Amino acid sequence: MARAGSSNEMAAGSLDFRCVAIEDFALNSGDAPFDIAFAMRVGALDGRHPEASQAALKRIKAALKPGGRLFIDGGDPLKEIELGCGLRS
């Protein structure tokens, strides 16, 4: 649904979507870093597994521009995760 409703933005190169397991997530060669990431249904970010959470946050942070923002589907409203030096949430 997201891709279908965003075809113009995707064609212009201003929007991209990735659907991948967090442990496999990385930018492809030549990809520009993202401004914003939305993590939907990522078990590693639900707080039950701190070690998996830290690894996931490092992968996401590596794919974001400096100052990039991460939001997760923690209900309504979305929850923003801080990606500062300590990768705290």
VEXDREN-2710 file (C-alpha; in Angstrom, 1 decimal):
% VEXDREN-2710
k/r/px/py/pz
1/MET/0.0/0.0/0.0
2/ALA/2.8/2.4/0.8
3/ARG/4.5/1.8/-2.5
4/ALA/1.3/2.1/-4.4
5/GLY/0.4/5.4/-2.8
6/SER/3.9/6.8/-3.3
7/SER/4.8/6.0/-6.9
8/ASN/5.5/9.7/-7.8
9/GLU/7.9/10.2/-4.9
10/MET/9.7/6.9/-5.6
11/ALA/10.1/7.8/-9.3
12/ALA/11.5/11.2/-8.3
13/GLY/14.0/9.5/-6.0
14/SER/12.8/11.3/-2.8
15/LEU/11.3/8.2/-1.1
16/ASP/12.3/4.5/-0.8
17/PHE/10.9/1.6/1.1
18/ARG/12.8/-1.4/2.4
19/CYS/11.2/-4.6/3.8
20/VAL/13.9/-6.7/5.4
21/ALA/14.8/-8.5/8.6
22/ILE/16.7/-6.1/10.8
23/GLU/19.7/-8.5/11.1
24/ASP/20.1/-8.3/7.3
25/PHE/19.5/-4.5/7.0
26/ALA/22.2/-2.4/5.3
27/LEU/22.3/0.2/2.6
28/ASN/23.0/-1.2/-0.9
29/SER/26.2/0.0/-2.6
30/GLY/25.6/3.5/-3.9
31/ASP/22.5/4.2/-1.8
32/ALA/22.2/7.5/-0.1
33/PRO/21.5/7.5/3.6
34/PHE/18.0/8.0/4.8
35/ASP/16.6/11.1/6.6
36/ILE/13.9/9.2/8.4
37/ALA/13.3/5.5/9.1
38/PHE/10.1/3.8/10.2
39/ALA/10.5/0.4/11.8
40/MET/7.3/-1.6/11.7
41/ARG/6.9/-4.8/13.7
42/VAL/10.6/-5.1/14.6
43/GLY/10.8/-7.5/17.5
44/ALA/14.3/-6.5/18.3
45/LEU/13.1/-3.0/19.2
46/ASP/10.3/-4.0/21.6
47/GLY/12.5/-3.8/24.7
48/ARG/12.6/-7.5/25.5
49/HIS/16.0/-8.2/24.1
50/PRO/18.5/-5.4/24.8
51/GLU/21.4/-7.0/23.0
52/ALA/19.4/-7.5/19.8
53/SER/18.0/-3.9/20.2
54/GLN/21.5/-2.4/20.3
55/ALA/22.6/-4.4/17.2
56/ALA/19.4/-3.3/15.4
57/LEU/19.8/0.3/16.3
58/LYS/23.5/0.3/15.1
59/ARG/22.3/-1.0/11.7
60/ILE/19.6/1.6/11.4
61/LYS/21.9/4.4/12.6
62/ALA/24.4/3.4/10.0
63/ALA/21.8/3.9/7.3
64/LEU/20.7/7.3/8.4
65/LYS/22.1/10.7/7.7
66/PRO/23.6/12.6/10.7
67/GLY/20.6/13.8/12.6
68/GLY/18.4/11.2/10.9
69/ARG/15.3/10.1/12.9
70/LEU/13.9/6.7/13.7
71/PHE/10.3/6.0/14.5
72/ILE/8.7/2.7/15.5
73/ASP/5.1/1.5/15.5
74/GLY/4.7/1.7/19.2
75/GLY/1.0/2.6/19.0
76/ASP/-0.6/6.0/18.4
77/PRO/1.3/8.2/18.1
78/LEU/4.5/6.7/16.7
79/LYS/7.4/6.4/19.1
80/GLU/10.7/8.2/18.2
81/ILE/13.9/6.4/19.2
82/GLU/16.9/8.6/20.1
83/LEU/20.0/7.5/18.1
84/GLY/22.5/9.6/20.0
85/CYS/26.0/8.5/21.0
86/GLY/24.8/5.9/23.5
87/LEU/22.0/4.6/21.2
88/ARG/19.5/5.0/24.0
89/SER/15.8/4.5/23.4
END
